[in-house]
Amino acid sequence: MKTTVKPAEGKLGILIVGNGAVATTFMTGVLMARRGQTKPIGSMTQYDKIRVGRGDEKKYLKYDEIVSIANLNDIEFGCWDVYPQNAYQAAVYAEVLKREDIDPVRDELEQIVPMPAAFDKNFAKRLDGDNVKPCKNRWEMVEMLREDIRKFKVAKQCSRVVVLWAASTEIYVPINKEVHYSLEALEKAMKADDREHIAPSMCYAYAALAEGCPFVMGAPNTTVDIPAMWEMAEKTKMPIAGKDFKTGQTLVKSGFAPIIGTRCLGLDGWFSTNILGNRDGLVLDVPENFRTKEVSKLSTLETILKEDEQPDLYTDYYHKVRINYYPPRNDNKESWDNIDIVGWMGYPMQIKINFLCRDSILAAPVCLDLCLLIDLAARAGRYGTQRFLSFFLKSPMHDYTKGEEAVNHLYRQHTMLKNAIREMGGYEADEEID
């Protein structure tokens, strides 16, 4: 097979929406790793190996041995945030990393000063920052963001830019066919300053695509999961991906549910709850914002353990998800899962999972992989929704207007990822997705 992937030449700019715990942990880790002072553990692009070829031709290669992937040394960071603190100050404030792991790159982090955010307090009522653009309407918001992207690209001499949303979860924006189903209607609503149906995140996504930048949605926001944005991605020939970083509890769920299904055990119920104390937890403490996250989390199980495929095993099971704001825990999230399963002759059993994780430590490598791989997709001429990136995302995008179902099964997602890398590297996509 021939490949037409453009080489990863020049600098890759990564513009992050948000300068909080996830963003600063991501940036600090990359800066430290390229100095050789830490390891990018958890990053698929830096560690995972894929088989290419069969028989005597078989070999296992890292991603950058198959395709051209941007080097960590070529990354330039920038960000937007409602709080004006630079990335060093924000990293210290987040209290995710120890000072000894931040201070070696203090000079570089201090140079990353957030641009004023395109912000509407109605979408995140718990945030009180004043580093905000004086936008009169949504269309002006778009134009200001486009100017930011252009200035950043020139100032940092980047050949390419990726825009990554790592900010808080917005309030739930239900999909409205009259506004969200066509690009023309979306642009009309932006120009009419429709603040009910046009979230600030949609302005970031639109601005990114208009400036020829791939866009990744790392929260469960509606943003690019609408036909209008799919149309925009097609028009600009840019890749998009979303939504919501798959880090803790949902990662466990998407990997453990297949065990139940593969073993043909029944399910009576799955109760999931979390405690989290960082800024994300504070925002999610508002019911309207939690609703956005709940929709994302609830979608995982139902596409793995399906009633129509196994009615004896998966009919009417109960699935509940909860997130509780608990300040003392800060970024060290803890999740509990209680799983009521059914075995031989209908006898009940239980599984308990207690995951004491670090939210931003799990999210940082996901941010890196998504940015590097969506940049790869753009250089390979891929555009629109990048389904192969569903491995990293909690609520993978799919064309629900045509009845398509999201793939949430972790191992099928991994197969999709490997096949895409193979194809872009000029090898045969030789694994089947059962």
Contacts in CASP RR format, 6 or more apart in sequence:
PFRMAT RR
TARGET T0000
AUTHOR 0000-0000-0000
METHOD contacts of the structure
MODEL  1
MKTTVKPAEGKLGILIVGNGAVATTFMTGVLMARRGQTKPIGSMTQYDKI
RVGRGDEKKYLKYDEIVSIANLNDIEFGCWDVYPQNAYQAAVYAEVLKRE
DIDPVRDELEQIVPMPAAFDKNFAKRLDGDNVKPCKNRWEMVEMLREDIR
KFKVAKQCSRVVVLWAASTEIYVPINKEVHYSLEALEKAMKADDREHIAP
SMCYAYAALAEGCPFVMGAPNTTVDIPAMWEMAEKTKMPIAGKDFKTGQT
LVKSGFAPIIGTRCLGLDGWFSTNILGNRDGLVLDVPENFRTKEVSKLST
LETILKEDEQPDLYTDYYHKVRINYYPPRNDNKESWDNIDIVGWMGYPMQ
IKINFLCRDSILAAPVCLDLCLLIDLAARAGRYGTQRFLSFFLKSPMHDY
TKGEEAVNHLYRQHTMLKNAIREMGGYEADEEID
1 423 0 8 1.000
1 425 0 8 1.000
1 426 0 8 1.000
1 427 0 8 1.000
1 428 0 8 1.000
2 426 0 8 1.000
3 67 0 8 1.000
3 380 0 8 1.000
3 424 0 8 1.000
3 425 0 8 1.000
3 426 0 8 1.000
4 380 0 8 1.000
4 381 0 8 1.000
5 67 0 8 1.000
5 68 0 8 1.000
5 376 0 8 1.000
5 379 0 8 1.000
5 380 0 8 1.000
5 424 0 8 1.000
5 425 0 8 1.000
6 68 0 8 1.000
6 379 0 8 1.000
6 380 0 8 1.000
7 68 0 8 1.000
7 379 0 8 1.000
8 68 0 8 1.000
8 69 0 8 1.000
8 70 0 8 1.000
8 71 0 8 1.000
8 74 0 8 1.000
8 375 0 8 1.000
8 376 0 8 1.000
8 379 0 8 1.000
9 159 0 8 1.000
10 74 0 8 1.000
10 158 0 8 1.000
10 159 0 8 1.000
10 160 0 8 1.000
11 74 0 8 1.000
11 75 0 8 1.000
11 76 0 8 1.000
11 156 0 8 1.000
11 157 0 8 1.000
11 158 0 8 1.000
11 159 0 8 1.000
11 160 0 8 1.000
12 70 0 8 1.000
12 74 0 8 1.000
12 75 0 8 1.000
12 76 0 8 1.000
12 158 0 8 1.000
12 159 0 8 1.000
12 160 0 8 1.000
12 161 0 8 1.000
12 162 0 8 1.000
12 371 0 8 1.000
12 372 0 8 1.000
12 375 0 8 1.000
13 75 0 8 1.000
13 76 0 8 1.000
13 77 0 8 1.000
13 78 0 8 1.000
13 152 0 8 1.000
13 153 0 8 1.000
13 156 0 8 1.000
13 158 0 8 1.000
13 160 0 8 1.000
13 161 0 8 1.000
13 162 0 8 1.000
14 75 0 8 1.000
14 76 0 8 1.000
14 77 0 8 1.000
14 78 0 8 1.000
14 161 0 8 1.000
14 162 0 8 1.000
14 164 0 8 1.000
14 371 0 8 1.000
15 77 0 8 1.000
15 78 0 8 1.000
15 79 0 8 1.000
15 80 0 8 1.000
15 148 0 8 1.000
15 149 0 8 1.000
15 152 0 8 1.000
15 161 0 8 1.000
15 162 0 8 1.000
15 163 0 8 1.000
15 164 0 8 1.000
15 208 0 8 1.000
15 213 0 8 1.000
16 23 0 8 1.000
16 26 0 8 1.000
16 27 0 8 1.000
16 77 0 8 1.000
16 78 0 8 1.000
16 79 0 8 1.000
16 80 0 8 1.000
16 163 0 8 1.000
16 164 0 8 1.000
16 165 0 8 1.000
16 166 0 8 1.000
16 367 0 8 1.000
17 79 0 8 1.000
17 80 0 8 1.000
17 117 0 8 1.000
17 163 0 8 1.000
17 164 0 8 1.000
17 165 0 8 1.000
17 166 0 8 1.000
17 167 0 8 1.000
17 201 0 8 1.000
17 204 0 8 1.000
18 79 0 8 1.000
18 80 0 8 1.000
18 81 0 8 1.000
18 114 0 8 1.000
18 117 0 8 1.000
18 165 0 8 1.000
18 166 0 8 1.000
18 167 0 8 1.000
19 79 0 8 1.000
19 80 0 8 1.000
19 81 0 8 1.000
19 83 0 8 1.000
19 85 0 8 1.000
19 87 0 8 1.000
19 90 0 8 1.000
19 112 0 8 1.000
19 114 0 8 1.000
20 81 0 8 1.000
20 90 0 8 1.000
20 94 0 8 1.000
20 166 0 8 1.000
20 279 0 8 1.000
21 94 0 8 1.000
21 96 0 8 1.000
21 278 0 8 1.000
21 279 0 8 1.000
21 280 0 8 1.000
21 331 0 8 1.000
21 359 0 8 1.000
21 360 0 8 1.000
22 166 0 8 1.000
22 245 0 8 1.000
22 280 0 8 1.000
22 359 0 8 1.000
22 360 0 8 1.000
22 363 0 8 1.000
22 364 0 8 1.000
22 367 0 8 1.000
23 79 0 8 1.000
23 87 0 8 1.000
23 90 0 8 1.000
23 166 0 8 1.000
23 367 0 8 1.000
24 87 0 8 1.000
24 90 0 8 1.000
24 91 0 8 1.000
24 94 0 8 1.000
24 96 0 8 1.000
24 97 0 8 1.000
24 109 0 8 1.000
25 91 0 8 1.000
25 94 0 8 1.000
25 96 0 8 1.000
25 97 0 8 1.000
25 360 0 8 1.000
25 361 0 8 1.000
25 363 0 8 1.000
25 364 0 8 1.000
26 166 0 8 1.000
26 360 0 8 1.000
26 363 0 8 1.000
26 364 0 8 1.000
26 367 0 8 1.000
26 368 0 8 1.000
27 77 0 8 1.000
27 87 0 8 1.000
27 91 0 8 1.000
27 109 0 8 1.000
27 112 0 8 1.000
28 87 0 8 1.000
28 91 0 8 1.000
28 97 0 8 1.000
28 101 0 8 1.000
28 102 0 8 1.000
28 105 0 8 1.000
28 109 0 8 1.000
29 38 0 8 1.000
29 40 0 8 1.000
29 364 0 8 1.000
30 40 0 8 1.000
30 72 0 8 1.000
30 75 0 8 1.000
30 77 0 8 1.000
30 368 0 8 1.000
31 105 0 8 1.000
31 108 0 8 1.000
31 109 0 8 1.000
32 38 0 8 1.000
32 101 0 8 1.000
32 104 0 8 1.000
32 105 0 8 1.000
33 39 0 8 1.000
33 40 0 8 1.000
33 72 0 8 1.000
34 72 0 8 1.000
34 73 0 8 1.000
34 75 0 8 1.000
35 104 0 8 1.000
35 105 0 8 1.000
37 104 0 8 1.000
38 101 0 8 1.000
40 46 0 8 1.000
40 47 0 8 1.000
40 72 0 8 1.000
40 365 0 8 1.000
40 368 0 8 1.000
41 47 0 8 1.000
41 365 0 8 1.000
42 365 0 8 1.000
43 365 0 8 1.000
43 368 0 8 1.000
43 369 0 8 1.000
44 63 0 8 1.000
44 365 0 8 1.000
44 369 0 8 1.000
44 391 0 8 1.000
44 417 0 8 1.000
45 63 0 8 1.000
45 64 0 8 1.000
45 69 0 8 1.000
45 368 0 8 1.000
45 369 0 8 1.000
45 372 0 8 1.000
45 373 0 8 1.000
46 62 0 8 1.000
46 365 0 8 1.000
46 368 0 8 1.000
47 62 0 8 1.000
48 62 0 8 1.000
48 63 0 8 1.000
49 60 0 8 1.000
49 61 0 8 1.000
49 62 0 8 1.000
50 60 0 8 1.000
50 61 0 8 1.000
50 62 0 8 1.000
50 63 0 8 1.000
50 66 0 8 1.000
50 418 0 8 1.000
50 421 0 8 1.000
50 422 0 8 1.000
51 58 0 8 1.000
51 59 0 8 1.000
51 60 0 8 1.000
51 418 0 8 1.000
52 58 0 8 1.000
52 59 0 8 1.000
52 60 0 8 1.000
52 61 0 8 1.000
52 66 0 8 1.000
52 422 0 8 1.000
52 427 0 8 1.000
53 59 0 8 1.000
53 427 0 8 1.000
53 428 0 8 1.000
53 430 0 8 1.000
54 430 0 8 1.000
63 69 0 8 1.000
63 421 0 8 1.000
66 421 0 8 1.000
66 422 0 8 1.000
66 424 0 8 1.000
66 425 0 8 1.000
66 427 0 8 1.000
67 376 0 8 1.000
67 380 0 8 1.000
67 421 0 8 1.000
67 424 0 8 1.000
67 425 0 8 1.000
68 376 0 8 1.000
68 379 0 8 1.000
69 372 0 8 1.000
69 373 0 8 1.000
69 375 0 8 1.000
69 376 0 8 1.000
70 372 0 8 1.000
70 375 0 8 1.000
70 376 0 8 1.000
76 156 0 8 1.000
76 158 0 8 1.000
77 87 0 8 1.000
77 112 0 8 1.000
78 112 0 8 1.000
78 114 0 8 1.000
78 115 0 8 1.000
78 152 0 8 1.000
78 156 0 8 1.000
79 87 0 8 1.000
79 112 0 8 1.000
79 114 0 8 1.000
79 115 0 8 1.000
80 114 0 8 1.000
80 115 0 8 1.000
80 116 0 8 1.000
80 117 0 8 1.000
80 118 0 8 1.000
80 145 0 8 1.000
80 148 0 8 1.000
80 204 0 8 1.000
81 90 0 8 1.000
81 114 0 8 1.000
81 117 0 8 1.000
81 131 0 8 1.000
81 167 0 8 1.000
82 117 0 8 1.000
82 119 0 8 1.000
82 127 0 8 1.000
82 128 0 8 1.000
82 129 0 8 1.000
82 130 0 8 1.000
82 131 0 8 1.000
82 132 0 8 1.000
83 90 0 8 1.000
83 114 0 8 1.000
83 129 0 8 1.000
83 131 0 8 1.000
84 113 0 8 1.000
84 114 0 8 1.000
84 130 0 8 1.000
84 131 0 8 1.000
85 93 0 8 1.000
85 114 0 8 1.000
86 109 0 8 1.000
86 110 0 8 1.000
86 111 0 8 1.000
86 112 0 8 1.000
86 113 0 8 1.000
86 114 0 8 1.000
87 109 0 8 1.000
87 110 0 8 1.000
87 112 0 8 1.000
87 113 0 8 1.000
87 114 0 8 1.000
88 102 0 8 1.000
88 106 0 8 1.000
88 109 0 8 1.000
88 110 0 8 1.000
88 112 0 8 1.000
89 110 0 8 1.000
90 114 0 8 1.000
91 97 0 8 1.000
91 102 0 8 1.000
91 109 0 8 1.000
92 99 0 8 1.000
92 102 0 8 1.000
94 278 0 8 1.000
94 331 0 8 1.000
94 360 0 8 1.000
95 330 0 8 1.000
95 331 0 8 1.000
96 330 0 8 1.000
96 331 0 8 1.000
96 358 0 8 1.000
96 360 0 8 1.000
96 361 0 8 1.000
102 109 0 8 1.000
114 131 0 8 1.000
115 148 0 8 1.000
115 152 0 8 1.000
116 131 0 8 1.000
116 132 0 8 1.000
116 133 0 8 1.000
117 131 0 8 1.000
117 132 0 8 1.000
117 133 0 8 1.000
117 167 0 8 1.000
117 200 0 8 1.000
118 132 0 8 1.000
118 133 0 8 1.000
118 135 0 8 1.000
118 141 0 8 1.000
118 144 0 8 1.000
118 145 0 8 1.000
118 200 0 8 1.000
118 203 0 8 1.000
118 204 0 8 1.000
119 127 0 8 1.000
119 129 0 8 1.000
119 132 0 8 1.000
119 133 0 8 1.000
119 200 0 8 1.000
120 195 0 8 1.000
120 199 0 8 1.000
120 200 0 8 1.000
121 127 0 8 1.000
122 171 0 8 1.000
122 195 0 8 1.000
123 170 0 8 1.000
123 171 0 8 1.000
123 199 0 8 1.000
123 200 0 8 1.000
124 168 0 8 1.000
124 169 0 8 1.000
124 170 0 8 1.000
124 171 0 8 1.000
124 283 0 8 1.000
124 289 0 8 1.000
125 286 0 8 1.000
126 282 0 8 1.000
126 283 0 8 1.000
126 285 0 8 1.000
126 286 0 8 1.000
127 168 0 8 1.000
127 279 0 8 1.000
127 283 0 8 1.000
133 141 0 8 1.000
133 144 0 8 1.000
135 141 0 8 1.000
135 144 0 8 1.000
136 193 0 8 1.000
137 190 0 8 1.000
137 191 0 8 1.000
137 193 0 8 1.000
138 189 0 8 1.000
138 190 0 8 1.000
138 191 0 8 1.000
138 193 0 8 1.000
138 194 0 8 1.000
138 195 0 8 1.000
138 198 0 8 1.000
138 203 0 8 1.000
139 190 0 8 1.000
139 191 0 8 1.000
139 193 0 8 1.000
141 200 0 8 1.000
141 203 0 8 1.000
142 190 0 8 1.000
142 203 0 8 1.000
142 206 0 8 1.000
142 207 0 8 1.000
142 210 0 8 1.000
143 207 0 8 1.000
145 203 0 8 1.000
145 204 0 8 1.000
145 207 0 8 1.000
145 208 0 8 1.000
146 207 0 8 1.000
146 210 0 8 1.000
146 211 0 8 1.000
148 207 0 8 1.000
149 161 0 8 1.000
149 163 0 8 1.000
149 207 0 8 1.000
149 208 0 8 1.000
149 211 0 8 1.000
149 213 0 8 1.000
150 211 0 8 1.000
152 158 0 8 1.000
152 161 0 8 1.000
153 161 0 8 1.000
153 211 0 8 1.000
160 213 0 8 1.000
160 375 0 8 1.000
160 378 0 8 1.000
160 379 0 8 1.000
161 211 0 8 1.000
161 212 0 8 1.000
161 213 0 8 1.000
162 213 0 8 1.000
162 214 0 8 1.000
162 215 0 8 1.000
162 216 0 8 1.000
162 371 0 8 1.000
162 374 0 8 1.000
162 375 0 8 1.000
163 204 0 8 1.000
163 205 0 8 1.000
163 207 0 8 1.000
163 208 0 8 1.000
163 213 0 8 1.000
163 214 0 8 1.000
163 215 0 8 1.000
163 216 0 8 1.000
164 215 0 8 1.000
164 216 0 8 1.000
164 218 0 8 1.000
164 367 0 8 1.000
164 370 0 8 1.000
164 371 0 8 1.000
165 201 0 8 1.000
165 204 0 8 1.000
165 205 0 8 1.000
165 215 0 8 1.000
165 216 0 8 1.000
165 217 0 8 1.000
165 218 0 8 1.000
165 219 0 8 1.000
165 221 0 8 1.000
165 223 0 8 1.000
166 218 0 8 1.000
166 219 0 8 1.000
166 245 0 8 1.000
166 363 0 8 1.000
166 367 0 8 1.000
167 201 0 8 1.000
167 219 0 8 1.000
168 219 0 8 1.000
168 279 0 8 1.000
168 280 0 8 1.000
168 283 0 8 1.000
168 289 0 8 1.000
169 219 0 8 1.000
169 220 0 8 1.000
169 221 0 8 1.000
169 280 0 8 1.000
169 283 0 8 1.000
169 284 0 8 1.000
169 289 0 8 1.000
169 292 0 8 1.000
169 293 0 8 1.000
170 199 0 8 1.000
170 200 0 8 1.000
170 201 0 8 1.000
170 219 0 8 1.000
170 221 0 8 1.000
170 289 0 8 1.000
170 292 0 8 1.000
171 199 0 8 1.000
171 286 0 8 1.000
171 288 0 8 1.000
171 289 0 8 1.000
171 291 0 8 1.000
171 292 0 8 1.000
172 222 0 8 1.000
172 288 0 8 1.000
172 289 0 8 1.000
172 291 0 8 1.000
172 292 0 8 1.000
172 295 0 8 1.000
173 197 0 8 1.000
173 199 0 8 1.000
173 221 0 8 1.000
173 222 0 8 1.000
173 292 0 8 1.000
174 222 0 8 1.000
175 222 0 8 1.000
175 225 0 8 1.000
175 226 0 8 1.000
176 197 0 8 1.000
178 185 0 8 1.000
179 185 0 8 1.000
179 186 0 8 1.000
179 189 0 8 1.000
179 194 0 8 1.000
179 197 0 8 1.000
179 198 0 8 1.000
179 228 0 8 1.000
180 186 0 8 1.000
180 197 0 8 1.000
180 222 0 8 1.000
180 226 0 8 1.000
180 227 0 8 1.000
180 228 0 8 1.000
181 226 0 8 1.000
181 227 0 8 1.000
181 228 0 8 1.000
181 401 0 8 1.000
182 227 0 8 1.000
182 228 0 8 1.000
182 231 0 8 1.000
183 228 0 8 1.000
183 231 0 8 1.000
183 232 0 8 1.000
183 235 0 8 1.000
185 228 0 8 1.000
186 198 0 8 1.000
186 202 0 8 1.000
186 206 0 8 1.000
186 226 0 8 1.000
186 228 0 8 1.000
186 229 0 8 1.000
186 232 0 8 1.000
189 197 0 8 1.000
189 198 0 8 1.000
190 198 0 8 1.000
190 202 0 8 1.000
190 203 0 8 1.000
190 206 0 8 1.000
199 221 0 8 1.000
199 222 0 8 1.000
199 223 0 8 1.000
201 217 0 8 1.000
201 219 0 8 1.000
201 221 0 8 1.000
201 223 0 8 1.000
202 222 0 8 1.000
202 223 0 8 1.000
202 229 0 8 1.000
204 215 0 8 1.000
204 223 0 8 1.000
205 215 0 8 1.000
205 217 0 8 1.000
205 223 0 8 1.000
205 224 0 8 1.000
205 229 0 8 1.000
205 232 0 8 1.000
205 240 0 8 1.000
206 229 0 8 1.000
206 232 0 8 1.000
208 214 0 8 1.000
208 215 0 8 1.000
208 238 0 8 1.000
209 215 0 8 1.000
209 229 0 8 1.000
209 232 0 8 1.000
209 233 0 8 1.000
209 236 0 8 1.000
209 238 0 8 1.000
209 240 0 8 1.000
210 232 0 8 1.000
210 236 0 8 1.000
212 236 0 8 1.000
212 238 0 8 1.000
213 238 0 8 1.000
214 238 0 8 1.000
214 239 0 8 1.000
214 240 0 8 1.000
214 241 0 8 1.000
214 374 0 8 1.000
214 375 0 8 1.000
214 377 0 8 1.000
214 378 0 8 1.000
215 224 0 8 1.000
215 238 0 8 1.000
215 240 0 8 1.000
215 241 0 8 1.000
216 240 0 8 1.000
216 241 0 8 1.000
216 242 0 8 1.000
216 370 0 8 1.000
216 371 0 8 1.000
216 374 0 8 1.000
216 389 0 8 1.000
217 223 0 8 1.000
217 224 0 8 1.000
217 225 0 8 1.000
217 240 0 8 1.000
217 241 0 8 1.000
217 242 0 8 1.000
217 243 0 8 1.000
217 244 0 8 1.000
218 242 0 8 1.000
218 243 0 8 1.000
218 244 0 8 1.000
218 245 0 8 1.000
218 370 0 8 1.000
218 393 0 8 1.000
219 243 0 8 1.000
219 244 0 8 1.000
219 245 0 8 1.000
219 292 0 8 1.000
220 243 0 8 1.000
220 244 0 8 1.000
220 292 0 8 1.000
220 293 0 8 1.000
220 295 0 8 1.000
220 296 0 8 1.000
220 297 0 8 1.000
220 394 0 8 1.000
220 395 0 8 1.000
221 243 0 8 1.000
221 292 0 8 1.000
222 292 0 8 1.000
223 229 0 8 1.000
223 243 0 8 1.000
224 230 0 8 1.000
224 233 0 8 1.000
224 240 0 8 1.000
224 241 0 8 1.000
224 242 0 8 1.000
224 243 0 8 1.000
224 397 0 8 1.000
225 242 0 8 1.000
225 243 0 8 1.000
225 397 0 8 1.000
227 401 0 8 1.000
229 240 0 8 1.000
230 240 0 8 1.000
230 384 0 8 1.000
230 385 0 8 1.000
230 399 0 8 1.000
233 239 0 8 1.000
233 240 0 8 1.000
233 383 0 8 1.000
233 384 0 8 1.000
233 385 0 8 1.000
234 383 0 8 1.000
234 384 0 8 1.000
236 383 0 8 1.000
237 381 0 8 1.000
237 383 0 8 1.000
238 378 0 8 1.000
238 383 0 8 1.000
238 384 0 8 1.000
239 374 0 8 1.000
239 377 0 8 1.000
239 378 0 8 1.000
239 382 0 8 1.000
239 383 0 8 1.000
239 384 0 8 1.000
239 385 0 8 1.000
239 386 0 8 1.000
240 384 0 8 1.000
240 385 0 8 1.000
240 386 0 8 1.000
240 397 0 8 1.000
241 370 0 8 1.000
241 374 0 8 1.000
241 385 0 8 1.000
241 386 0 8 1.000
241 389 0 8 1.000
241 393 0 8 1.000
241 397 0 8 1.000
242 389 0 8 1.000
242 393 0 8 1.000
242 395 0 8 1.000
242 396 0 8 1.000
242 397 0 8 1.000
243 296 0 8 1.000
243 393 0 8 1.000
243 394 0 8 1.000
243 395 0 8 1.000
243 396 0 8 1.000
243 397 0 8 1.000
244 250 0 8 1.000
244 293 0 8 1.000
244 296 0 8 1.000
244 393 0 8 1.000
244 394 0 8 1.000
244 395 0 8 1.000
245 363 0 8 1.000
245 366 0 8 1.000
245 367 0 8 1.000
245 392 0 8 1.000
245 393 0 8 1.000
245 394 0 8 1.000
246 254 0 8 1.000
246 366 0 8 1.000
246 391 0 8 1.000
246 392 0 8 1.000
246 393 0 8 1.000
246 394 0 8 1.000
247 357 0 8 1.000
247 359 0 8 1.000
247 362 0 8 1.000
247 363 0 8 1.000
247 366 0 8 1.000
248 333 0 8 1.000
248 335 0 8 1.000
248 355 0 8 1.000
248 357 0 8 1.000
248 359 0 8 1.000
248 362 0 8 1.000
249 272 0 8 1.000
249 274 0 8 1.000
249 297 0 8 1.000
249 335 0 8 1.000
249 337 0 8 1.000
249 355 0 8 1.000
250 296 0 8 1.000
250 297 0 8 1.000
250 300 0 8 1.000
250 394 0 8 1.000
251 362 0 8 1.000
251 410 0 8 1.000
252 335 0 8 1.000
252 337 0 8 1.000
252 353 0 8 1.000
252 355 0 8 1.000
253 270 0 8 1.000
253 272 0 8 1.000
253 300 0 8 1.000
253 301 0 8 1.000
253 337 0 8 1.000
254 300 0 8 1.000
254 304 0 8 1.000
254 408 0 8 1.000
254 409 0 8 1.000
254 410 0 8 1.000
254 413 0 8 1.000
255 409 0 8 1.000
255 410 0 8 1.000
255 411 0 8 1.000
256 339 0 8 1.000
256 351 0 8 1.000
256 353 0 8 1.000
257 300 0 8 1.000
257 301 0 8 1.000
257 304 0 8 1.000
257 305 0 8 1.000
257 409 0 8 1.000
258 304 0 8 1.000
258 409 0 8 1.000
258 410 0 8 1.000
258 411 0 8 1.000
260 266 0 8 1.000
260 267 0 8 1.000
260 305 0 8 1.000
260 339 0 8 1.000
260 341 0 8 1.000
261 304 0 8 1.000
261 305 0 8 1.000
261 310 0 8 1.000
261 313 0 8 1.000
264 310 0 8 1.000
264 313 0 8 1.000
265 313 0 8 1.000
265 341 0 8 1.000
265 342 0 8 1.000
265 343 0 8 1.000
266 310 0 8 1.000
266 312 0 8 1.000
266 313 0 8 1.000
266 314 0 8 1.000
266 317 0 8 1.000
266 341 0 8 1.000
266 342 0 8 1.000
266 343 0 8 1.000
267 305 0 8 1.000
267 313 0 8 1.000
267 314 0 8 1.000
267 317 0 8 1.000
267 339 0 8 1.000
267 340 0 8 1.000
267 341 0 8 1.000
267 342 0 8 1.000
268 317 0 8 1.000
268 318 0 8 1.000
268 340 0 8 1.000
268 341 0 8 1.000
268 342 0 8 1.000
268 348 0 8 1.000
269 317 0 8 1.000
269 318 0 8 1.000
269 319 0 8 1.000
269 339 0 8 1.000
269 340 0 8 1.000
270 301 0 8 1.000
270 317 0 8 1.000
270 318 0 8 1.000
270 319 0 8 1.000
270 320 0 8 1.000
270 337 0 8 1.000
270 338 0 8 1.000
270 339 0 8 1.000
270 340 0 8 1.000
271 318 0 8 1.000
271 320 0 8 1.000
271 337 0 8 1.000
271 338 0 8 1.000
271 339 0 8 1.000
272 297 0 8 1.000
272 320 0 8 1.000
272 321 0 8 1.000
272 322 0 8 1.000
272 335 0 8 1.000
272 336 0 8 1.000
272 337 0 8 1.000
273 321 0 8 1.000
273 322 0 8 1.000
273 323 0 8 1.000
273 324 0 8 1.000
273 335 0 8 1.000
273 336 0 8 1.000
274 322 0 8 1.000
274 323 0 8 1.000
274 324 0 8 1.000
274 333 0 8 1.000
274 334 0 8 1.000
274 335 0 8 1.000
274 336 0 8 1.000
275 324 0 8 1.000
275 325 0 8 1.000
275 326 0 8 1.000
275 329 0 8 1.000
275 333 0 8 1.000
275 334 0 8 1.000
276 284 0 8 1.000
276 323 0 8 1.000
276 324 0 8 1.000
276 325 0 8 1.000
276 326 0 8 1.000
276 329 0 8 1.000
276 331 0 8 1.000
276 333 0 8 1.000
276 359 0 8 1.000
277 325 0 8 1.000
277 326 0 8 1.000
277 327 0 8 1.000
277 328 0 8 1.000
277 329 0 8 1.000
277 330 0 8 1.000
277 331 0 8 1.000
277 333 0 8 1.000
278 330 0 8 1.000
278 331 0 8 1.000
278 359 0 8 1.000
278 360 0 8 1.000
280 359 0 8 1.000
281 323 0 8 1.000
281 325 0 8 1.000
282 325 0 8 1.000
283 289 0 8 1.000
284 290 0 8 1.000
284 293 0 8 1.000
284 323 0 8 1.000
284 325 0 8 1.000
285 325 0 8 1.000
290 323 0 8 1.000
293 323 0 8 1.000
294 321 0 8 1.000
295 395 0 8 1.000
296 394 0 8 1.000
296 395 0 8 1.000
297 321 0 8 1.000
297 394 0 8 1.000
297 395 0 8 1.000
298 319 0 8 1.000
298 321 0 8 1.000
299 395 0 8 1.000
299 406 0 8 1.000
299 408 0 8 1.000
300 394 0 8 1.000
300 395 0 8 1.000
300 408 0 8 1.000
301 319 0 8 1.000
301 408 0 8 1.000
302 319 0 8 1.000
303 405 0 8 1.000
303 406 0 8 1.000
303 407 0 8 1.000
303 408 0 8 1.000
303 409 0 8 1.000
304 408 0 8 1.000
304 409 0 8 1.000
305 313 0 8 1.000
305 314 0 8 1.000
305 317 0 8 1.000
306 314 0 8 1.000
307 314 0 8 1.000
307 315 0 8 1.000
307 316 0 8 1.000
313 342 0 8 1.000
331 358 0 8 1.000
331 359 0 8 1.000
331 360 0 8 1.000
332 356 0 8 1.000
332 357 0 8 1.000
332 358 0 8 1.000
332 359 0 8 1.000
333 357 0 8 1.000
333 358 0 8 1.000
333 359 0 8 1.000
334 354 0 8 1.000
334 355 0 8 1.000
334 356 0 8 1.000
334 357 0 8 1.000
335 353 0 8 1.000
335 354 0 8 1.000
335 355 0 8 1.000
335 357 0 8 1.000
336 352 0 8 1.000
336 353 0 8 1.000
336 354 0 8 1.000
337 351 0 8 1.000
337 352 0 8 1.000
337 353 0 8 1.000
337 354 0 8 1.000
337 355 0 8 1.000
338 350 0 8 1.000
338 351 0 8 1.000
338 352 0 8 1.000
339 350 0 8 1.000
339 351 0 8 1.000
339 352 0 8 1.000
339 353 0 8 1.000
340 348 0 8 1.000
340 349 0 8 1.000
340 350 0 8 1.000
341 348 0 8 1.000
341 349 0 8 1.000
341 350 0 8 1.000
341 351 0 8 1.000
342 348 0 8 1.000
342 349 0 8 1.000
343 349 0 8 1.000
366 392 0 8 1.000
369 392 0 8 1.000
370 389 0 8 1.000
370 392 0 8 1.000
373 386 0 8 1.000
373 388 0 8 1.000
373 389 0 8 1.000
374 386 0 8 1.000
374 389 0 8 1.000
376 424 0 8 1.000
377 383 0 8 1.000
377 386 0 8 1.000
377 389 0 8 1.000
377 424 0 8 1.000
380 424 0 8 1.000
382 424 0 8 1.000
385 397 0 8 1.000
385 398 0 8 1.000
385 399 0 8 1.000
386 420 0 8 1.000
387 396 0 8 1.000
387 397 0 8 1.000
387 398 0 8 1.000
387 407 0 8 1.000
387 416 0 8 1.000
388 416 0 8 1.000
388 417 0 8 1.000
388 419 0 8 1.000
388 420 0 8 1.000
388 421 0 8 1.000
389 396 0 8 1.000
389 417 0 8 1.000
390 396 0 8 1.000
390 397 0 8 1.000
390 406 0 8 1.000
390 407 0 8 1.000
390 408 0 8 1.000
390 413 0 8 1.000
390 416 0 8 1.000
391 410 0 8 1.000
391 413 0 8 1.000
391 414 0 8 1.000
391 416 0 8 1.000
391 417 0 8 1.000
395 406 0 8 1.000
396 406 0 8 1.000
396 407 0 8 1.000
396 408 0 8 1.000
396 413 0 8 1.000
397 406 0 8 1.000
398 404 0 8 1.000
398 405 0 8 1.000
398 406 0 8 1.000
398 407 0 8 1.000
407 413 0 8 1.000
407 416 0 8 1.000
407 433 0 8 1.000
412 433 0 8 1.000
412 434 0 8 1.000
415 431 0 8 1.000
415 432 0 8 1.000
415 433 0 8 1.000
416 433 0 8 1.000
418 431 0 8 1.000
419 429 0 8 1.000
419 430 0 8 1.000
419 431 0 8 1.000
420 429 0 8 1.000
422 428 0 8 1.000
422 429 0 8 1.000
422 430 0 8 1.000
423 429 0 8 1.000
END
